[in-house]
Amino acid sequence: MTRIAECRRWLGGTYLASTKKPKGLKKPYNPIIGETFRCYWKHAKTNSRTFYIAEQISHHPPVTAFYVTNRRDGFSVSGSILAKSKFYGNSLSAVMDGVGRLSFLKRGEDYLVTMPYAHCKGILIGTLTMEMGGKVSITCEKTGYRADLDFKLKPFLSSSENANRIAGKIKLGSETLATLEGHWDQDINFKDKSTGESRLFWSVTDEVKKSRLKRYSVPLDQQKENESERLWMHVSEAIVKGQQEEATNEKFILEDKQRKEAKERKIKMEEWLSCYFEQDIITGDWIYKYADSRPWDPINDVLQYEKEFVIQTKTRHRTPLVRTTSIMSVEIRSSDKGNKRQTSVERTRKARLIKASPRNHKQDLRNQDSGSSTPDHHTRESDSDSEDGSKSINPSRNSSMVVDREVLHEIIKPLAEMQKQTNERIMGIQTQLVRMERGAVGHDGILLQNRDWMILGLILLFQTILHVMYH
């Protein structure tokens, strides 16, 4: 509730700074499509700047898109306004139809703010005065808070005490938490509904009036041709000198140029495109193309500045550009360029495999020479240069087969004893064969029995298998 109340305080201060009693009617400035404006304000307390960028994005109807930002102080304002006018004979209302989005960057909260209208009275009869009127709402979807404000116009037969009056409520859902009442150019009182206490919420003192910030803009000779001050320069000079006819002529030149450009675009079937704003195809909101909604980083961020309508942030360290989040895509791209350097993860994995299984070292080197940036292969290929004629084995599977040497030794020990006994039996059979060849007579003495040949073949096959697996 405190933050939405502060939004209300900021809103009142904004209109206080932007509204003055008019000294007389001025020649109207009709918007030119593509017309731009930029400025900034300095904040001495926080050593920061608030930047403002605006562009006329439509002529019929006249729509202006704007963007305000101060990342150091943690806020931004964006939106678009459709300007309308209503004439009542002796009075005139300038309606600003649109929604402004006030964002608190650190909290990630967005407050949607509607606009009151400016009402000018006494055009023909009476004293020329200007007021703010209409209903205004401030809503935050994230917190659920809402503030409804009513800018009341001064009745025709009433005293000046009823001028610039405002009344409002702060709600959470359907529950009213507090009320506001007073004059937006004088004092506003805040009353808490739960406690019944009332306190001064906003007071326009001489100190507040003096604290109005000075607006800075680009020098006229450095502005672009479509910037407001330079675009309407001759019209403004004529109005200041009181030469209304000259002001009308200068205004006609600008408007006639705009009509010719619009006609040329229609003939060429071209659509006018905004330079600094783009429309969201889903919400329809106009968004500043270079908006930066990150919270201020006091460690890396140094200064926020504007150059050629692009608001940027100077940093101590350049932010690295991450082009991919996939390690495999990096490896594939590097192999396509002929880069055979290995990643640190790959080198560590290979070193562990080579240390655990030296026999696979030669196979890994062949895989590396094949031009692949990774040793993992989904297909098995026959290696014709292998000394033992075996097929290449996936190193990722070898890693699961690596066993502690002591455990492996205990497993092989009984097999070695069995092999030793087998060798002794083979030696005995060979000795027996020699004796039989020397002393045997006849057919039965010369040839061995079929059973003996089968036993001998099985023993030799088993010995070969053991030799291949453990040597």
C-alpha positions in Angstrom: 0.0 0.0 0.0 2.9 2.3 0.7 4.2 2.0 -2.9 0.9 2.6 -4.5 0.4 5.6 -2.3 3.8 6.9 -3.4 2.7 6.5 -7.0 -0.2 8.7 -6.2 2.2 11.3 -4.6 4.4 11.2 -7.8 1.3 11.6 -10.0 0.2 14.7 -8.1 3.7 16.2 -8.3 3.9 15.5 -12.0 0.8 17.6 -12.8 1.9 20.3 -10.4 5.1 20.7 -12.4 3.4 20.5 -15.8 0.5 22.8 -15.4 0.6 26.6 -15.2 -2.1 29.2 -15.6 -2.1 30.2 -19.3 -1.4 33.8 -20.3 -3.4 33.5 -23.4 -4.3 31.1 -26.3 -1.4 29.8 -28.4 -1.3 28.6 -31.9 -1.8 24.8 -31.8 1.1 22.5 -32.8 -0.5 19.6 -34.9 1.6 16.5 -34.5 3.8 15.4 -37.5 4.2 11.7 -38.0 7.8 10.7 -37.2 8.3 13.8 -35.0 10.6 13.0 -32.0 11.6 14.6 -28.7 14.3 13.8 -26.2 15.4 15.4 -22.9 16.7 14.4 -19.4 16.7 15.6 -15.8 19.5 15.5 -13.3 19.0 14.2 -9.8 21.7 15.6 -7.4 20.7 13.5 -4.5 21.3 10.2 -6.3 23.7 11.4 -8.9 21.5 10.0 -11.6 19.6 11.1 -14.7 16.1 10.5 -15.9 15.8 10.2 -19.7 12.7 10.8 -21.8 12.2 9.6 -25.4 9.0 10.3 -27.4 7.9 9.7 -31.0 4.8 10.5 -32.9 3.8 7.1 -34.3 0.5 8.0 -35.9 -1.0 11.2 -37.4 -4.7 10.1 -37.8 -5.4 9.3 -35.1 -2.6 11.3 -33.3 -0.8 8.8 -31.1 2.5 9.5 -29.2 4.7 6.7 -27.8 7.0 7.6 -24.9 9.6 6.0 -22.7 11.1 7.3 -19.4 13.9 5.5 -17.6 16.3 5.9 -14.6 17.9 2.5 -13.9 20.1 3.9 -11.1 17.0 5.0 -9.2 15.2 1.8 -10.2 12.2 2.9 -12.3 10.9 3.3 -15.9 7.7 4.6 -17.4 6.4 3.6 -20.9 3.2 3.9 -22.8 1.3 5.6 -25.6 -1.2 8.4 -25.6 -4.0 9.2 -28.1 -4.7 12.9 -27.9 -8.3 14.0 -28.3 -10.0 17.4 -27.9 -13.5 18.4 -27.0 -14.9 21.9 -27.5 -17.8 23.1 -25.4 -18.2 26.7 -26.5 -16.6 28.6 -23.7 -14.3 25.7 -22.6 -12.1 23.1 -24.2 -10.9 19.7 -22.9 -7.7 18.0 -24.1 -8.2 14.3 -23.4 -5.2 12.0 -23.1 -6.5 8.5 -23.8 -3.9 5.9 -22.9 -2.2 3.9 -20.2 1.3 4.5 -18.7 3.2 1.6 -17.2 5.3 2.6 -14.2 7.8 -0.2 -13.4 9.9 -0.7 -10.3 12.9 -2.6 -11.6 14.2 -4.1 -8.4 10.8 -5.4 -7.3 9.5 -6.4 -10.8 6.2 -4.6 -10.1 4.3 -2.8 -12.9 1.7 -0.1 -12.0 -0.8 0.8 -14.8 -1.7 4.5 -14.6 -4.4 6.2 -16.6 -4.3 10.0 -17.4 -6.6 12.9 -16.4 -7.6 15.4 -18.9 -6.8 19.1 -19.1 -9.8 21.5 -19.1 -9.5 25.1 -20.1 -12.4 27.5 -19.3 -13.1 31.2 -20.0 -12.2 31.1 -23.7 -14.9 33.6 -24.7 -16.3 34.8 -21.4 -14.8 35.0 -17.9 -11.3 34.4 -16.6 -9.1 32.1 -18.5 -8.2 29.1 -16.2 -7.1 25.6 -16.6 -7.8 22.6 -14.4 -7.3 18.8 -14.3 -10.4 16.6 -14.4 -11.5 13.0 -14.9 -11.1 9.7 -13.1 -7.6 8.1 -12.8 -6.8 4.5 -11.7 -3.5 3.0 -10.6 -3.4 -0.8 -10.5 -0.8 -3.4 -9.8 -1.6 -6.9 -10.9 1.3 -8.5 -8.9 0.3 -7.1 -5.5 -3.5 -6.7 -6.1 -3.5 -3.1 -4.9 -5.6 -0.4 -6.7 -6.0 3.3 -6.3 -9.0 5.2 -7.7 -8.7 9.0 -8.0 -11.2 11.6 -9.0 -9.9 15.0 -10.2 -12.9 17.3 -9.7 -13.6 20.4 -11.8 -14.6 23.6 -10.1 -18.4 24.1 -10.4 -19.6 27.2 -12.2 -21.1 28.9 -9.2 -18.6 28.2 -6.4 -15.6 29.7 -4.7 -11.9 29.1 -5.6 -11.8 26.7 -2.6 -13.4 24.0 -4.8 -10.7 24.3 -7.5 -8.3 21.5 -8.1 -10.0 19.2 -5.6 -9.1 15.5 -5.6 -10.6 12.5 -3.8 -9.7 8.8 -3.9 -9.5 5.4 -2.4 -6.8 2.7 -2.0 -8.1 -0.8 -2.2 -7.0 -4.4 -2.0 -9.5 -6.4 -4.0 -12.9 -5.0 -2.9 -11.7 -3.9 0.5 -11.0 -0.1 1.0 -7.8 0.4 3.0 -7.5 4.1 3.0 -8.9 7.3 1.5 -7.4 10.5 0.1 -8.9 13.9 -0.1 -7.7 17.5 -0.6 -6.3 19.7 -3.3 -3.6 18.3 -5.6 -1.9 21.8 -5.8 -2.1 22.4 -2.0 -2.6 19.7 0.7 -3.8 16.1 0.5 -4.8 14.1 3.6 -4.4 10.3 4.0 -6.9 8.4 6.3 -6.3 4.8 7.3 -9.6 3.0 7.4 -8.4 0.3 9.9 -7.2 2.8 12.6 -9.2 5.9 11.6 -6.0 8.0 11.8 -5.5 10.9 9.4 -2.2 12.4 8.4 -0.8 14.9 5.9 0.2 12.9 2.8 1.2 15.7 0.3 1.8 19.4 0.7 2.9 21.8 -1.9 5.3 24.1 -0.1 7.7 26.7 -1.4 10.5 24.2 -1.0 8.6 21.7 -3.2 8.1 24.3 -5.9 11.8 25.3 -5.8 12.9 21.6 -6.0 11.4 21.4 -9.5 14.1 19.8 -11.7 15.6 21.6 -14.6 15.0 20.0 -18.0 18.0 19.5 -20.3 17.8 19.0 -24.1 20.1 18.7 -27.0 21.3 22.1 -28.4 19.1 23.2 -31.3 22.0 23.1 -33.9 22.7 19.5 -33.0 19.1 18.3 -33.2 17.8 16.2 -36.1 15.3 17.8 -38.6 12.4 15.9 -37.2 13.0 16.8 -33.5 10.2 18.9 -32.1 12.1 22.1 -31.2 13.9 22.3 -34.5 10.9 21.1 -36.5 8.6 23.8 -35.1 11.3 26.4 -34.6 9.9 29.0 -37.1 6.3 28.6 -35.8 7.5 29.1 -32.2 9.4 32.3 -33.1 6.4 33.7 -34.9 4.2 33.0 -31.8 6.6 34.7 -29.4 6.7 37.8 -31.6 2.9 37.8 -31.8 2.9 37.3 -35.6 -0.1 34.9 -35.8 -0.3 35.1 -39.6 3.4 34.2 -40.0 2.9 31.3 -37.5 0.0 30.0 -39.6 2.0 30.1 -42.8 4.9 28.2 -41.2 2.5 25.6 -39.8 1.0 25.2 -43.3 4.4 24.5 -44.8 5.0 21.7 -42.4 1.6 20.2 -42.8 1.7 20.4 -46.6 5.0 18.6 -46.6 3.6 15.8 -44.5 0.6 15.4 -46.8 2.9 15.1 -49.8 5.0 12.5 -48.1 1.9 10.5 -47.1 0.7 10.6 -50.7 4.1 9.4 -52.1 4.0 6.4 -49.6 0.5 5.5 -50.7 1.5 5.6 -54.4 4.6 3.4 -53.7 2.4 1.2 -51.4 4.9 1.7 -48.5 4.0 1.8 -44.8 5.6 4.2 -42.5 7.7 2.5 -39.8 8.7 3.9 -36.4 12.4 4.4 -35.7 12.5 3.9 -32.0 9.2 2.0 -31.0 7.6 -1.2 -32.1 4.2 -2.6 -31.4 3.6 -5.8 -29.6 1.5 -8.0 -31.8 -0.2 -9.6 -28.8 -1.0 -6.7 -26.5 -0.9 -3.9 -29.0 1.4 -1.8 -26.7 4.1 0.3 -28.2 7.5 -0.7 -26.7 10.8 1.3 -26.9 13.2 -0.8 -29.0 16.2 -0.2 -26.7 14.4 -0.6 -23.3 16.6 -2.0 -20.5 14.5 -3.3 -17.6 17.4 -4.8 -15.6 17.9 -3.6 -12.0 20.9 -1.4 -11.6 24.2 -3.3 -10.8 26.3 -1.0 -8.6 29.4 -3.2 -9.2 29.4 -3.3 -13.0 27.1 -0.4 -14.1 28.7 3.0 -14.2 26.5 5.5 -16.1 23.3 5.6 -18.0 23.4 7.9 -21.1 21.6 8.7 -24.3 23.1 8.9 -27.8 21.1 9.3 -31.0 17.8 8.4 -29.2 19.4 5.2 -27.9 19.5 5.0 -24.1 22.5 2.9 -23.0 24.5 2.0 -19.9 28.2 2.3 -19.6 29.7 -0.7 -17.7 33.1 -1.4 -16.1 33.2 -4.9 -17.8 31.8 -5.8 -21.1 29.0 -8.3 -20.7 30.0 -11.5 -22.5 27.7 -12.6 -25.4 26.5 -16.1 -24.9 25.6 -17.5 -28.3 24.7 -21.1 -27.2 24.0 -23.1 -24.1 24.8 -26.5 -25.7 28.3 -27.9 -25.4 27.7 -30.3 -28.3 26.7 -27.4 -30.6 30.1 -25.7 -29.8 31.9 -28.9 -30.5 30.1 -29.4 -33.8 30.7 -25.9 -34.9 34.4 -26.1 -34.0 34.8 -29.4 -35.9 33.1 -27.8 -39.0 35.7 -25.1 -39.0 38.6 -27.6 -38.8 39.4 -26.8 -35.1 40.6 -30.0 -33.4 41.2 -28.5 -30.0 39.6 -30.4 -27.2 37.5 -29.1 -24.4 38.8 -29.4 -20.8 36.1 -31.9 -20.0 37.1 -34.1 -22.9 40.8 -33.9 -22.0 40.1 -34.8 -18.4 38.0 -37.8 -19.4 40.6 -39.1 -21.9 43.4 -38.8 -19.3 41.4 -40.9 -16.8 40.6 -43.5 -19.4 44.3 -43.7 -20.6 45.5 -44.0 -17.0 43.0 -46.8 -16.1 43.3 -48.7 -19.4 46.6 -48.1 -21.3 45.5 -50.5 -24.0 42.8 -48.1 -25.2 45.3 -45.2 -25.5 46.3 -46.1 -29.1 42.6 -46.5 -30.1 41.8 -43.0 -28.7 44.6 -41.5 -30.6 43.2 -43.0 -33.8 39.8 -41.6 -33.0 41.4 -38.1 -32.5 43.2 -38.3 -35.8 40.0 -39.0 -37.6 39.0 -35.3 -37.2 36.2 -35.7 -34.5 36.2 -33.2 -31.6 34.7 -35.8 -29.2 35.8 -39.4 -28.5 32.3 -40.6 -28.2 31.0 -42.5 -31.2 27.5 -43.9 -31.7 28.7 -46.4 -34.3 31.5 -49.0 -34.1 34.1 -49.2 -36.9 36.5 -52.0 -37.6 40.1 -51.1 -37.1 42.2 -52.8 -39.7 45.5 -51.6 -38.1 44.8 -53.1 -34.7 47.5 -55.5 -33.6 45.0 -58.0 -32.1 42.4 -57.5 -34.8 39.7 -56.5 -32.2 37.0 -53.9 -32.8 37.2 -50.4 -31.4 35.4 -50.0 -28.1 33.5 -47.0 -26.9 35.6 -45.3 -24.3 32.4 -44.3 -22.4 31.7 -48.0 -21.9 35.4 -48.7 -21.0 35.0 -46.2 -18.2 32.3 -48.4 -16.6 34.6 -51.5 -16.9 37.5 -50.0 -15.1 38.1 -52.0 -11.9 40.5 -51.6 -9.1 43.8 -53.5 -9.9 43.8 -55.3 -6.5 40.3 -56.6 -7.0 41.1 -57.6 -10.6 44.2 -59.5 -9.3 42.0 -61.5 -6.9 39.6 -62.4 -9.6 42.4 -63.5 -12.0 44.3 -65.6 -9.4 42.1 -68.7 -9.5 42.0 -68.5 -13.3 45.8 -68.5 -13.4 45.9 -71.6 -11.1 43.4 -73.3 -13.5 45.6 -72.4 -16.5 48.7 -73.7 -14.7 47.0 -77.1 -14.1 45.8 -77.2 -17.7 49.4 -76.6 -19.0 50.6 -79.5 -16.8 47.9 -81.8 -18.2 48.9 -80.7 -21.8 52.5 -81.5 -21.1 51.5 -85.0 -19.8 49.4 -85.6 -22.9 52.3 -84.6 -25.1 54.7 -86.9 -23.3 52.2 -89.8 -23.6 51.9 -89.1 -27.4 55.6 -89.3 -27.8 55.7 -92.6 -26.0 52.9 -94.0 -28.0 54.5 -93.0 -31.3 57.7 -94.8 -30.2 56.4 -98.0 -28.7 52.9 -98.4 -30.2 52.4 -101.2 -32.8 49.5 -101.5 -35.1 46.5 -99.3 -36.0 45.4 -98.7 -32.4 48.8 -97.7 -31.3 49.5 -95.2 -34.0 46.3 -93.1 -33.9 44.8 -91.4 -30.8 41.3 -92.1 -29.8 38.6 -89.5 -31.0 37.9 -88.7 -27.4 41.5 -87.7 -26.7 41.5 -85.4 -29.8 38.4 -83.6 -28.6 39.8 -83.1 -25.1 43.0 -81.7 -26.5 41.1 -79.3 -28.9 39.0 -77.9 -26.0 42.0 -77.4 -23.8 43.9 -75.5 -26.6 40.8 -73.3 -27.3 40.3 -72.5 -23.6 44.0 -71.6 -23.3 43.8 -69.3 -26.3 40.7 -67.4 -24.8 42.5 -66.9 -21.5 45.5 -65.6 -23.3 43.5 -63.0 -25.3 41.5 -61.8 -22.3 44.2 -61.3 -19.7 47.5 -60.6 -21.6 
